[in-house]
Amino acid sequence: MPARSLQLDGQKWDVYPSGYITQYTQDEYGLIFSRGSGKDRELRVTRYSPQGTRSREQAFAELSDAQLKDLFEQSQPSFTSPEAGYAR
């Protein structure tokens, strides 16, 4: 699935579904926000429950930029998340 880009506070973040499956399978999905590359790469992770479509790809495509910004504001650093391998 292609990533989407989002401008937040003048910085470009790429957003994509994590692919990590939780016990809630079709009820919640993970998103990874990524900025930079190499050792300077920053990851943030959040989960959300789509209100309409249950397909992961369709639910991601239906998110507006405003909704993605709200999800980013709720996200956590990568070291708190199995989706990002608890990486620092």
Biopython code that builds the backbone (N, CA, C, O; Angstrom):
import numpy as np
from Bio.PDB.StructureBuilder import StructureBuilder

atoms = [
    (1, "MET", "N", (0.842, -1.169, 0.000)),
    (1, "MET", "CA", (0.000, 0.000, 0.000)),
    (1, "MET", "C", (0.889, 1.235, 0.000)),
    (1, "MET", "O", (1.846, 1.314, 0.770)),
    (2, "PRO", "N", (0.579, 2.189, -0.853)),
    (2, "PRO", "CA", (1.397, 3.401, -0.899)),
    (2, "PRO", "C", (1.202, 4.264, 0.348)),
    (2, "PRO", "O", (0.124, 4.316, 0.940)),
    (3, "ALA", "N", (2.276, 4.928, 0.713)),
    (3, "ALA", "CA", (2.229, 5.848, 1.851)),
    (3, "ALA", "C", (1.590, 7.159, 1.407)),
    (3, "ALA", "O", (1.591, 7.504, 0.225)),
    (4, "ARG", "N", (1.061, 7.859, 2.357)),
    (4, "ARG", "CA", (0.560, 9.211, 2.121)),
    (4, "ARG", "C", (1.513, 10.172, 2.808)),
    (4, "ARG", "O", (2.162, 9.812, 3.790)),
    (5, "SER", "N", (1.599, 11.379, 2.302)),
    (5, "SER", "CA", (2.446, 12.395, 2.905)),
    (5, "SER", "C", (1.586, 13.440, 3.573)),
    (5, "SER", "O", (0.472, 13.733, 3.139)),
    (6, "LEU", "N", (2.132, 13.997, 4.643)),
    (6, "LEU", "CA", (1.398, 14.976, 5.430)),
    (6, "LEU", "C", (2.386, 16.028, 5.915)),
    (6, "LEU", "O", (3.472, 15.689, 6.384)),
    (7, "GLN", "N", (2.021, 17.295, 5.806)),
    (7, "GLN", "CA", (2.843, 18.389, 6.315)),
    (7, "GLN", "C", (2.356, 18.740, 7.720)),
    (7, "GLN", "O", (1.194, 19.103, 7.906)),
    (8, "LEU", "N", (3.238, 18.631, 8.696)),
    (8, "LEU", "CA", (2.911, 18.961, 10.078)),
    (8, "LEU", "C", (3.995, 19.865, 10.642)),
    (8, "LEU", "O", (5.163, 19.481, 10.698)),
    (9, "ASP", "N", (3.620, 21.037, 11.049)),
    (9, "ASP", "CA", (4.566, 22.010, 11.590)),
    (9, "ASP", "C", (5.756, 22.219, 10.651)),
    (9, "ASP", "O", (6.900, 22.315, 11.096)),
    (10, "GLY", "N", (5.475, 22.288, 9.352)),
    (10, "GLY", "CA", (6.512, 22.545, 8.363)),
    (10, "GLY", "C", (7.398, 21.360, 8.042)),
    (10, "GLY", "O", (8.395, 21.517, 7.337)),
    (11, "GLN", "N", (7.065, 20.178, 8.537)),
    (11, "GLN", "CA", (7.868, 18.990, 8.262)),
    (11, "GLN", "C", (7.021, 17.936, 7.571)),
    (11, "GLN", "O", (5.842, 17.761, 7.876)),
    (12, "LYS", "N", (7.652, 17.237, 6.631)),
    (12, "LYS", "CA", (6.943, 16.194, 5.878)),
    (12, "LYS", "C", (7.028, 14.869, 6.627)),
    (12, "LYS", "O", (8.110, 14.409, 6.992)),
    (13, "TRP", "N", (5.866, 14.272, 6.846)),
    (13, "TRP", "CA", (5.764, 12.946, 7.440)),
    (13, "TRP", "C", (5.104, 12.019, 6.432)),
    (13, "TRP", "O", (4.127, 12.397, 5.786)),
    (14, "ASP", "N", (5.632, 10.810, 6.293)),
    (14, "ASP", "CA", (4.986, 9.775, 5.489)),
    (14, "ASP", "C", (4.145, 8.940, 6.446)),
    (14, "ASP", "O", (4.574, 8.633, 7.558)),
    (15, "VAL", "N", (2.954, 8.578, 6.007)),
    (15, "VAL", "CA", (2.021, 7.810, 6.839)),
    (15, "VAL", "C", (1.644, 6.547, 6.088)),
    (15, "VAL", "O", (1.346, 6.594, 4.894)),
    (16, "TYR", "N", (1.655, 5.418, 6.783)),
    (16, "TYR", "CA", (1.256, 4.162, 6.155)),
    (16, "TYR", "C", (0.742, 3.197, 7.218)),
    (16, "TYR", "O", (1.115, 3.298, 8.387)),
    (17, "PRO", "N", (-0.113, 2.262, 6.810)),
    (17, "PRO", "CA", (-0.610, 1.254, 7.761)),
    (17, "PRO", "C", (0.552, 0.397, 8.250)),
    (17, "PRO", "O", (1.477, 0.100, 7.494)),
    (18, "SER", "N", (0.499, 0.010, 9.501)),
    (18, "SER", "CA", (1.610, -0.750, 10.080)),
    (18, "SER", "C", (1.642, -2.202, 9.622)),
    (18, "SER", "O", (2.714, -2.799, 9.534)),
    (19, "GLY", "N", (0.490, -2.768, 9.333)),
    (19, "GLY", "CA", (0.443, -4.181, 8.980)),
    (19, "GLY", "C", (0.423, -5.089, 10.201)),
    (19, "GLY", "O", (0.239, -6.300, 10.072)),
    (20, "TYR", "N", (0.612, -4.518, 11.376)),
    (20, "TYR", "CA", (0.597, -5.280, 12.618)),
    (20, "TYR", "C", (-0.848, -5.643, 12.953)),
    (20, "TYR", "O", (-1.729, -4.785, 12.924)),
    (21, "ILE", "N", (-1.085, -6.898, 13.265)),
    (21, "ILE", "CA", (-2.437, -7.367, 13.574)),
    (21, "ILE", "C", (-2.586, -7.514, 15.084)),
    (21, "ILE", "O", (-1.790, -8.187, 15.738)),
    (22, "THR", "N", (-3.607, -6.880, 15.619)),
    (22, "THR", "CA", (-3.884, -7.002, 17.055)),
    (22, "THR", "C", (-4.986, -8.037, 17.255)),
    (22, "THR", "O", (-5.508, -8.596, 16.291)),
    (23, "GLN", "N", (-5.326, -8.280, 18.485)),
    (23, "GLN", "CA", (-6.401, -9.225, 18.776)),
    (23, "GLN", "C", (-7.746, -8.723, 18.273)),
    (23, "GLN", "O", (-8.696, -9.498, 18.158)),
    (24, "TYR", "N", (-7.830, -7.447, 17.976)),
    (24, "TYR", "CA", (-9.086, -6.850, 17.516)),
    (24, "TYR", "C", (-9.211, -6.894, 15.996)),
    (24, "TYR", "O", (-10.107, -6.263, 15.437)),
    (25, "THR", "N", (-8.349, -7.612, 15.335)),
    (25, "THR", "CA", (-8.238, -7.824, 13.901)),
    (25, "THR", "C", (-8.874, -6.778, 13.005)),
    (25, "THR", "O", (-8.152, -5.955, 12.441)),
    (26, "GLN", "N", (-10.171, -6.770, 12.850)),
    (26, "GLN", "CA", (-10.825, -5.861, 11.911)),
    (26, "GLN", "C", (-11.384, -4.604, 12.576)),
    (26, "GLN", "O", (-11.988, -3.773, 11.897)),
    (27, "ASP", "N", (-11.200, -4.446, 13.867)),
    (27, "ASP", "CA", (-11.765, -3.298, 14.564)),
    (27, "ASP", "C", (-10.785, -2.157, 14.764)),
    (27, "ASP", "O", (-11.207, -1.015, 14.944)),
    (28, "GLU", "N", (-9.492, -2.434, 14.737)),
    (28, "GLU", "CA", (-8.516, -1.368, 14.883)),
    (28, "GLU", "C", (-7.297, -1.654, 14.026)),
    (28, "GLU", "O", (-6.911, -2.803, 13.814)),
    (29, "TYR", "N", (-6.705, -0.573, 13.541)),
    (29, "TYR", "CA", (-5.535, -0.668, 12.675)),
    (29, "TYR", "C", (-4.447, 0.246, 13.196)),
    (29, "TYR", "O", (-4.725, 1.260, 13.836)),
    (30, "GLY", "N", (-3.220, -0.112, 12.921)),
    (30, "GLY", "CA", (-2.092, 0.726, 13.308)),
    (30, "GLY", "C", (-1.637, 1.579, 12.137)),
    (30, "GLY", "O", (-1.713, 1.165, 10.980)),
    (31, "LEU", "N", (-1.164, 2.775, 12.456)),
    (31, "LEU", "CA", (-0.559, 3.662, 11.462)),
    (31, "LEU", "C", (0.826, 4.036, 11.961)),
    (31, "LEU", "O", (1.037, 4.243, 13.156)),
    (32, "ILE", "N", (1.765, 4.120, 11.029)),
    (32, "ILE", "CA", (3.110, 4.561, 11.346)),
    (32, "ILE", "C", (3.356, 5.883, 10.634)),
    (32, "ILE", "O", (3.114, 6.019, 9.434)),
    (33, "PHE", "N", (3.839, 6.850, 11.395)),
    (33, "PHE", "CA", (4.248, 8.139, 10.864)),
    (33, "PHE", "C", (5.777, 8.126, 10.841)),
    (33, "PHE", "O", (6.414, 7.848, 11.857)),
    (34, "SER", "N", (6.356, 8.425, 9.693)),
    (34, "SER", "CA", (7.795, 8.329, 9.522)),
    (34, "SER", "C", (8.346, 9.646, 8.968)),
    (34, "SER", "O", (7.767, 10.247, 8.064)),
    (35, "ARG", "N", (9.482, 10.078, 9.532)),
    (35, "ARG", "CA", (10.131, 11.300, 9.062)),
    (35, "ARG", "C", (11.632, 11.074, 9.069)),
    (35, "ARG", "O", (12.171, 10.519, 10.027)),
    (36, "GLY", "N", (12.310, 11.494, 8.016)),
    (36, "GLY", "CA", (13.756, 11.355, 7.923)),
    (36, "GLY", "C", (14.163, 9.993, 7.403)),
    (36, "GLY", "O", (13.333, 9.209, 6.942)),
    (37, "SER", "N", (15.458, 9.726, 7.484)),
    (37, "SER", "CA", (15.974, 8.438, 7.010)),
    (37, "SER", "C", (17.219, 8.055, 7.804)),
    (37, "SER", "O", (17.797, 8.871, 8.521)),
    (38, "GLY", "N", (17.607, 6.815, 7.658)),
    (38, "GLY", "CA", (18.789, 6.306, 8.350)),
    (38, "GLY", "C", (18.662, 6.402, 9.856)),
    (38, "GLY", "O", (17.583, 6.204, 10.415)),
    (39, "LYS", "N", (19.773, 6.707, 10.506)),
    (39, "LYS", "CA", (19.755, 6.766, 11.975)),
    (39, "LYS", "C", (18.993, 7.983, 12.504)),
    (39, "LYS", "O", (18.663, 8.041, 13.689)),
    (40, "ASP", "N", (18.713, 8.950, 11.633)),
    (40, "ASP", "CA", (17.943, 10.132, 12.028)),
    (40, "ASP", "C", (16.443, 9.955, 11.816)),
    (40, "ASP", "O", (15.664, 10.881, 12.042)),
    (41, "ARG", "N", (16.046, 8.777, 11.387)),
    (41, "ARG", "CA", (14.629, 8.515, 11.113)),
    (41, "ARG", "C", (13.833, 8.513, 12.419)),
    (41, "ARG", "O", (14.238, 7.916, 13.417)),
    (42, "GLU", "N", (12.696, 9.195, 12.381)),
    (42, "GLU", "CA", (11.813, 9.243, 13.538)),
    (42, "GLU", "C", (10.509, 8.544, 13.192)),
    (42, "GLU", "O", (9.915, 8.811, 12.147)),
    (43, "LEU", "N", (10.066, 7.657, 14.058)),
    (43, "LEU", "CA", (8.809, 6.938, 13.870)),
    (43, "LEU", "C", (7.862, 7.238, 15.024)),
    (43, "LEU", "O", (8.276, 7.346, 16.178)),
    (44, "ARG", "N", (6.605, 7.366, 14.692)),
    (44, "ARG", "CA", (5.545, 7.500, 15.697)),
    (44, "ARG", "C", (4.429, 6.550, 15.280)),
    (44, "ARG", "O", (4.206, 6.335, 14.088)),
    (45, "VAL", "N", (3.738, 5.990, 16.248)),
    (45, "VAL", "CA", (2.742, 4.958, 15.965)),
    (45, "VAL", "C", (1.434, 5.286, 16.686)),
    (45, "VAL", "O", (1.434, 5.785, 17.811)),
    (46, "THR", "N", (0.331, 4.996, 16.017)),
    (46, "THR", "CA", (-0.978, 5.131, 16.639)),
    (46, "THR", "C", (-1.898, 4.055, 16.087)),
    (46, "THR", "O", (-1.591, 3.422, 15.077)),
    (47, "ARG", "N", (-3.005, 3.857, 16.742)),
    (47, "ARG", "CA", (-4.037, 2.924, 16.264)),
    (47, "ARG", "C", (-5.343, 3.694, 16.146)),
    (47, "ARG", "O", (-5.575, 4.672, 16.855)),
    (48, "TYR", "N", (-6.179, 3.234, 15.244)),
    (48, "TYR", "CA", (-7.487, 3.865, 15.080)),
    (48, "TYR", "C", (-8.511, 2.821, 14.683)),
    (48, "TYR", "O", (-8.174, 1.758, 14.160)),
    (49, "SER", "N", (-9.765, 3.144, 14.940)),
    (49, "SER", "CA", (-10.888, 2.277, 14.572)),
    (49, "SER", "C", (-11.695, 2.977, 13.490)),
    (49, "SER", "O", (-12.305, 4.014, 13.751)),
    (50, "PRO", "N", (-11.710, 2.429, 12.281)),
    (50, "PRO", "CA", (-12.483, 3.071, 11.214)),
    (50, "PRO", "C", (-13.978, 3.006, 11.502)),
    (50, "PRO", "O", (-14.470, 2.030, 12.067)),
    (51, "GLN", "N", (-14.682, 4.040, 11.113)),
    (51, "GLN", "CA", (-16.120, 4.125, 11.371)),
    (51, "GLN", "C", (-16.960, 3.491, 10.263)),
    (51, "GLN", "O", (-18.079, 3.046, 10.515)),
    (52, "GLY", "N", (-16.444, 3.449, 9.070)),
    (52, "GLY", "CA", (-17.215, 2.912, 7.950)),
    (52, "GLY", "C", (-16.625, 1.612, 7.447)),
    (52, "GLY", "O", (-16.890, 0.539, 7.989)),
    (53, "THR", "N", (-15.827, 1.722, 6.413)),
    (53, "THR", "CA", (-15.218, 0.578, 5.758)),
    (53, "THR", "C", (-14.321, -0.206, 6.706)),
    (53, "THR", "O", (-13.595, 0.384, 7.506)),
    (54, "ARG", "N", (-14.366, -1.508, 6.624)),
    (54, "ARG", "CA", (-13.526, -2.351, 7.470)),
    (54, "ARG", "C", (-12.257, -2.812, 6.761)),
    (54, "ARG", "O", (-11.357, -3.347, 7.409)),
    (55, "SER", "N", (-12.163, -2.621, 5.463)),
    (55, "SER", "CA", (-10.943, -2.970, 4.748)),
    (55, "SER", "C", (-9.832, -2.007, 5.168)),
    (55, "SER", "O", (-10.031, -0.793, 5.151)),
    (56, "ARG", "N", (-8.688, -2.526, 5.537)),
    (56, "ARG", "CA", (-7.576, -1.690, 5.988)),
    (56, "ARG", "C", (-7.186, -0.658, 4.929)),
    (56, "ARG", "O", (-7.002, 0.517, 5.248)),
    (57, "GLU", "N", (-7.062, -1.085, 3.689)),
    (57, "GLU", "CA", (-6.652, -0.189, 2.620)),
    (57, "GLU", "C", (-7.692, 0.901, 2.359)),
    (57, "GLU", "O", (-7.348, 2.072, 2.201)),
    (58, "GLN", "N", (-8.960, 0.507, 2.316)),
    (58, "GLN", "CA", (-10.023, 1.476, 2.052)),
    (58, "GLN", "C", (-10.179, 2.444, 3.217)),
    (58, "GLN", "O", (-10.368, 3.641, 3.002)),
    (59, "ALA", "N", (-10.103, 1.945, 4.440)),
    (59, "ALA", "CA", (-10.225, 2.804, 5.618)),
    (59, "ALA", "C", (-9.095, 3.836, 5.635)),
    (59, "ALA", "O", (-9.326, 4.998, 5.969)),
    (60, "PHE", "N", (-7.885, 3.426, 5.279)),
    (60, "PHE", "CA", (-6.745, 4.341, 5.233)),
    (60, "PHE", "C", (-6.968, 5.401, 4.152)),
    (60, "PHE", "O", (-6.710, 6.584, 4.374)),
    (61, "ALA", "N", (-7.442, 4.976, 2.996)),
    (61, "ALA", "CA", (-7.694, 5.913, 1.897)),
    (61, "ALA", "C", (-8.791, 6.922, 2.240)),
    (61, "ALA", "O", (-8.769, 8.050, 1.750)),
    (62, "GLU", "N", (-9.740, 6.526, 3.072)),
    (62, "GLU", "CA", (-10.856, 7.406, 3.431)),
    (62, "GLU", "C", (-10.495, 8.448, 4.487)),
    (62, "GLU", "O", (-11.256, 9.392, 4.696)),
    (63, "LEU", "N", (-9.352, 8.298, 5.157)),
    (63, "LEU", "CA", (-8.960, 9.266, 6.173)),
    (63, "LEU", "C", (-8.592, 10.606, 5.524)),
    (63, "LEU", "O", (-7.828, 10.645, 4.559)),
    (64, "SER", "N", (-9.127, 11.675, 6.049)),
    (64, "SER", "CA", (-8.783, 13.010, 5.542)),
    (64, "SER", "C", (-7.453, 13.446, 6.153)),
    (64, "SER", "O", (-6.977, 12.841, 7.113)),
    (65, "ASP", "N", (-6.861, 14.494, 5.595)),
    (65, "ASP", "CA", (-5.624, 15.022, 6.164)),
    (65, "ASP", "C", (-5.853, 15.511, 7.594)),
    (65, "ASP", "O", (-4.984, 15.349, 8.451)),
    (66, "ALA", "N", (-7.009, 16.105, 7.854)),
    (66, "ALA", "CA", (-7.329, 16.580, 9.206)),
    (66, "ALA", "C", (-7.403, 15.403, 10.183)),
    (66, "ALA", "O", (-6.932, 15.508, 11.315)),
    (67, "GLN", "N", (-7.987, 14.294, 9.754)),
    (67, "GLN", "CA", (-8.061, 13.114, 10.614)),
    (67, "GLN", "C", (-6.663, 12.547, 10.866)),
    (67, "GLN", "O", (-6.352, 12.126, 11.980)),
    (68, "LEU", "N", (-5.817, 12.537, 9.824)),
    (68, "LEU", "CA", (-4.446, 12.059, 10.001)),
    (68, "LEU", "C", (-3.685, 12.949, 10.976)),
    (68, "LEU", "O", (-2.901, 12.457, 11.788)),
    (69, "LYS", "N", (-3.913, 14.259, 10.897)),
    (69, "LYS", "CA", (-3.257, 15.179, 11.832)),
    (69, "LYS", "C", (-3.701, 14.886, 13.267)),
    (69, "LYS", "O", (-2.879, 14.873, 14.183)),
    (70, "ASP", "N", (-4.994, 14.653, 13.459)),
    (70, "ASP", "CA", (-5.499, 14.305, 14.792)),
    (70, "ASP", "C", (-4.862, 13.006, 15.293)),
    (70, "ASP", "O", (-4.488, 12.905, 16.461)),
    (71, "LEU", "N", (-4.741, 12.019, 14.409)),
    (71, "LEU", "CA", (-4.122, 10.754, 14.796)),
    (71, "LEU", "C", (-2.645, 10.944, 15.126)),
    (71, "LEU", "O", (-2.127, 10.316, 16.049)),
    (72, "PHE", "N", (-1.965, 11.813, 14.371)),
    (72, "PHE", "CA", (-0.567, 12.096, 14.667)),
    (72, "PHE", "C", (-0.428, 12.679, 16.076)),
    (72, "PHE", "O", (0.477, 12.310, 16.824)),
    (73, "GLU", "N", (-1.317, 13.575, 16.420)),
    (73, "GLU", "CA", (-1.266, 14.211, 17.738)),
    (73, "GLU", "C", (-1.503, 13.206, 18.865)),
    (73, "GLU", "O", (-1.118, 13.458, 20.008)),
    (74, "GLN", "N", (-2.126, 12.081, 18.557)),
    (74, "GLN", "CA", (-2.357, 11.025, 19.543)),
    (74, "GLN", "C", (-1.268, 9.947, 19.514)),
    (74, "GLN", "O", (-1.249, 9.051, 20.358)),
    (75, "SER", "N", (-0.371, 10.042, 18.543)),
    (75, "SER", "CA", (0.626, 8.989, 18.352)),
    (75, "SER", "C", (1.661, 8.977, 19.471)),
    (75, "SER", "O", (1.803, 9.927, 20.240)),
    (76, "GLN", "N", (2.379, 7.851, 19.525)),
    (76, "GLN", "CA", (3.406, 7.650, 20.544)),
    (76, "GLN", "C", (4.739, 7.353, 19.872)),
    (76, "GLN", "O", (4.769, 6.889, 18.732)),
    (77, "PRO", "N", (5.841, 7.617, 20.567)),
    (77, "PRO", "CA", (7.159, 7.312, 20.006)),
    (77, "PRO", "C", (7.303, 5.811, 19.721)),
    (77, "PRO", "O", (6.634, 4.982, 20.338)),
    (78, "SER", "N", (8.170, 5.489, 18.794)),
    (78, "SER", "CA", (8.334, 4.103, 18.354)),
    (78, "SER", "C", (8.747, 3.146, 19.465)),
    (78, "SER", "O", (8.403, 1.966, 19.409)),
    (79, "PHE", "N", (9.473, 3.622, 20.472)),
    (79, "PHE", "CA", (9.948, 2.698, 21.507)),
    (79, "PHE", "C", (8.820, 2.182, 22.392)),
    (79, "PHE", "O", (9.048, 1.303, 23.224)),
    (80, "THR", "N", (7.613, 2.708, 22.232)),
    (80, "THR", "CA", (6.469, 2.227, 23.011)),
    (80, "THR", "C", (5.626, 1.220, 22.249)),
    (80, "THR", "O", (4.603, 0.766, 22.763)),
    (81, "SER", "N", (6.027, 0.861, 21.040)),
    (81, "SER", "CA", (5.139, 0.098, 20.168)),
    (81, "SER", "C", (5.763, -1.142, 19.528)),
    (81, "SER", "O", (6.879, -1.083, 19.013)),
    (82, "PRO", "N", (5.040, -2.263, 19.560)),
    (82, "PRO", "CA", (5.528, -3.457, 18.867)),
    (82, "PRO", "C", (5.568, -3.274, 17.349)),
    (82, "PRO", "O", (6.384, -3.899, 16.672)),
    (83, "GLU", "N", (4.685, -2.414, 16.809)),
    (83, "GLU", "CA", (4.692, -2.176, 15.364)),
    (83, "GLU", "C", (6.027, -1.664, 14.871)),
    (83, "GLU", "O", (6.444, -1.980, 13.756)),
    (84, "ALA", "N", (6.695, -0.883, 15.685)),
    (84, "ALA", "CA", (7.989, -0.305, 15.305)),
    (84, "ALA", "C", (9.158, -1.051, 15.935)),
    (84, "ALA", "O", (10.294, -0.581, 15.896)),
    (85, "GLY", "N", (8.879, -2.202, 16.507)),
    (85, "GLY", "CA", (9.933, -3.029, 17.089)),
    (85, "GLY", "C", (10.543, -2.435, 18.356)),
    (85, "GLY", "O", (11.673, -2.762, 18.719)),
    (86, "TYR", "N", (9.795, -1.568, 19.024)),
    (86, "TYR", "CA", (10.284, -0.908, 20.244)),
    (86, "TYR", "C", (11.599, -0.199, 20.011)),
    (86, "TYR", "O", (12.424, -0.088, 20.918)),
    (87, "ALA", "N", (11.798, 0.288, 18.777)),
    (87, "ALA", "CA", (13.056, 0.942, 18.403)),
    (87, "ALA", "C", (13.155, 2.351, 18.969)),
    (87, "ALA", "O", (12.159, 3.072, 19.036)),
    (88, "ARG", "N", (14.325, 2.730, 19.364)),
    (88, "ARG", "CA", (14.582, 4.106, 19.836)),
    (88, "ARG", "C", (15.174, 4.913, 18.730)),
    (88, "ARG", "O", (15.465, 6.095, 18.916)),
]
sb = StructureBuilder()
sb.init_structure("model")
sb.init_model(0)
sb.init_chain("A")
sb.init_seg("    ")
for serial, (resi, resn, name, xyz) in enumerate(atoms, 1):
    if name == "N":
        sb.init_residue(resn, " ", resi, " ")
    sb.init_atom(name, np.array(xyz, "f"), 0.0, 1.0, " ", f" {name:<3s}", serial, name[0])
structure = sb.get_structure()
